[in-house]
Amino acid sequence: MRLWTRSLLLYLVKKSGVYYASPVNFNYWFNFGFLSLYFLISQLITGIVIAMFYNANALLAFGLILDMSNEIYYGWWLRYIHANGASFFFFCVYLHMCRGLYHGSFIYPRQYLWISGSIIWVLMIATAFSGYILPWGQMSFWGKVCLKCNNINNFYNV
């Protein structure tokens, strides 16, 4: 028992892991916040490595992405981990938000936390769209064209 009090690291493990105050209705829905963090970290790591091989020239971007996939060892794996990780990330975030809606996390004592989470969600969508456009392939080009046309039409027709 004295081992827990002698070491600061073990005290923090005991305080945050062993005797952590948790709600009565704690279930598997609460794991999606941690899974979102896990996929965000994997997105950051793979995105930084992919950015090392990227060129921001519109004529060279798609070719460099294909070269990274074909010429670099496990480049295809890194690219697909990044692409599929984005889908899993948003899936976990949406399930995390559904859990918050179900449990009423937007009600009085935590409404500012919900608003800050909503702002983070909008920023995540904007970041995902900018990452979707970076390879500058056909799908990226037409995604940009459709979003641009929809935003201009909705803005001026109000």
N, C-alpha and C positions, 0 to 999 in steps of 0.2 A: 504494500500500500504506500510505503514511503517513496517507492520508485516513481509514482505519478507526481509527487510534489517536488522531487529533486531536480528534474529536468524540465526546462521551459517547453521544449518540443513535446514531451509526453503530456505535460499539463494541457497544452493546446489541443492535442489529439483527444484527450479525455473530455475537455470542455466542448469541443465542436463535433466530436464523433460519437462518443459513448453516451454522454449525458445531454445530448442535443434536444432541446424542447421542440416537439413536433405536434402537429394537430391530431385530434382523435381520428378524423376521417382520412388519415394518410393512406394512400394507395398508389398503384402503378401510374396513375395519371400525373403524378408529381415528378416522374422521371424525365418528362419531355423537356423541361427547362435545362436539365443537365445534358441531355442528348443534343439540344440546340447548341449549347456551348461547345460540346465535343465536335459537332460538324462545323461550327464557326472556326474553331482552331484548325481543323483539317483544311478548310477553305483558305485560311490565311497562309498556312504552310505551303500548300500546293500552288496557291496563287503567286506567292513570292518566287517559288522555283520556276514556274512558267513565265513569270515576268522577266527572268534572267535571259530568256531566249526570244523575247518579243521585240519587234520594231514597230514604232507608231506610224510608219509610212503606209498609206492606204493601198498602195500597189504591192507592197511586200508582205503585209500582215498575214494574209491567208496562207501564202507560200511558206512563211516561216513557221506557222503553226503546224502545217503538214510536215515540214522538215523535222520539227521537234518530235512529232509523233513517229516518224519513220526512221530517223537517223540516230537519235539519242537512245541509249539503253533505257528501256522502260519508260520512254517518253509517252507512248500511247497509254500506258497504265496511269501515269501521272495526269494526263489530260482527261481520261475517263473518270478517274477518282474525283477530279475537280468538277467535272460536269455533273456527274451523278450525285456528288456530295451536296451540290447546290439544291438539287431536287429534294434530297433527304432533309437538308437543313430547313427548307421552307415547310416541308411536311411536318417536321417536329415543332416548328414555330406555330403553325396553325393548330396543331393539337394542344400545344401549350396555351394558346389563346382560348381555345374551346374549353379547356379545363378552368381557366380563369372566369369565363362567362358562366359556366355551370355553377361554380362555387361562389359567384357574386363578388369577385375581386375588384370590381369597379365601384363598389358601394362605399359609403362615407369615409371610413378611416384610411382607405387606400386608393382614393380616386386620383390623386396626383401620381401615384406609382403607375396606375393604368394609363394615364395620359402620357407619361414619359415612355412607357412601353409602346404606345401607339405611334409616337414620334419616331422611336427606334425602328418600328416596323416599316414606316414610310421610307425612312432612310435606307433600310435593307432592300426594299423594292427598287429604289433608284440606283443603288449600288449594283444590284443584280442585273438591271437593264444595261447599265454601262459596261459591265463585264460581258454581257451577252453580245454587245456590239463590237467588242475589241477584235475578234478574229476577222471580221469584215468579209464574211462569206455571203451567199445569197440569202440565207435565212436572217442573218444580221441586218443586211441592207433592207429587206422588205419589212422586218420588224420595226426598224426605225422609221420607214416611210409610213407604215400604218399608224404608228403612235403619233407621228407628227401630224398627219392628216386628221386623225381623230381629235387631237388636242386643239388644232386650229379651228376645226368646224364647231366643236363644242364651245370654244371660247367666244367666237363671233356670233353664234346663233342664240346666245342667251338673251 
